[in-house]
């Protein structure tokens, strides 16, 4: 894979909840579900490439998987990583539009 292809695979999906909606409105921060192996510089580069915006900061949260039951069987969901991306004032990401490739 080339560098651009690797960056395009870093972001898995936008993570939209009540908490992230408030962060969007109040702090110009967007949340994404990212690969567990992704680093902050890679996440920054991926967002700048895909959405053509200027990133001012990246915060990363490792979310542990939850224990789940299916009858007698006890299992566990996968751990995952979430990234909060802060943008330069006046810039925004339209999560409903298709990303720029």
C-alpha positions in Angstrom: 0.0 0.0 0.0 1.1 3.5 -0.7 1.2 6.3 2.0 -2.2 7.8 0.9 -3.9 4.3 1.0 -2.6 3.7 4.5 -3.9 7.1 5.7 -7.3 6.4 4.1 -7.5 3.2 6.2 -6.7 4.9 9.6 -10.2 6.4 10.1 -12.9 3.7 10.4 -16.0 5.8 11.1 -17.2 9.0 12.7 -18.3 8.5 16.3 -21.4 10.5 17.0 -23.0 10.6 20.4 -24.5 13.3 22.7 -21.1 14.0 24.2 -19.3 14.3 20.8 -22.1 16.5 19.5 -21.5 18.9 22.4 -17.8 18.8 21.7 -18.5 19.7 18.0 -20.6 22.7 19.0 -18.6 24.0 21.8 -14.9 23.2 21.0 -14.9 22.4 17.3 -13.8 18.8 18.1 -14.8 15.8 16.1 -14.6 12.2 17.2 -13.6 9.2 15.0 -13.3 5.5 15.5 -9.7 4.7 14.4 -7.5 1.7 14.0 -6.0 0.5 17.3 -2.5 0.8 15.8 -3.0 4.4 14.7 -0.8 7.1 16.2 -1.6 10.8 16.7 0.5 12.0 13.7 -1.2 9.4 11.5 -4.7 10.4 12.6 -3.8 14.1 12.0 -2.5 13.4 8.5 -5.6 11.2 7.7 -8.1 13.8 8.7 -6.2 16.6 6.9 -6.0 14.4 3.7 -9.6 13.2 3.7 -11.5 16.3 4.8 -9.1 19.1 3.6 -9.0 20.9 7.0 -6.3 22.1 9.4 -6.0 20.0 12.6 -4.8 21.8 15.7 -4.7 18.8 18.1 -5.5 15.1 18.5 -6.5 13.3 21.7 -6.8 9.5 21.8 -8.8 7.3 24.0 -8.4 3.5 24.2 -11.8 2.1 24.9 -11.8 -1.4 26.6 -14.2 -4.1 25.2 -17.2 -5.0 27.2 -18.1 -8.4 28.6 -21.2 -9.9 26.9 -23.2 -13.1 27.4 -24.9 -15.3 24.9 -26.7 -17.9 26.9 -24.1 -19.7 29.1 -21.2 -18.5 27.0 -19.4 -15.5 28.3 -17.5 -13.5 25.7 -15.9 -10.1 25.2 -16.1 -7.4 22.5 -12.9 -6.1 21.0 -11.1 -3.1 22.5 -11.1 -0.1 20.2 -9.6 3.4 19.9 -11.4 6.7 19.6 -9.7 10.0 18.5 -11.0 13.5 19.3 -9.7 15.8 16.6 -9.6 19.6 17.2 -9.8 21.9 14.1 -8.6 25.4 13.5 -11.3 28.0 14.3 -13.7 28.6 11.4 -13.2 25.2 9.9 -15.7 22.3 10.0 -16.2 18.8 8.8 -19.5 17.8 7.1 -19.9 14.2 8.3 -22.8 13.5 6.0 -20.8 14.4 2.8 -18.5 12.0 1.1 -14.8 12.5 2.1 -12.4 13.8 -0.4 -10.2 11.2 -1.9 
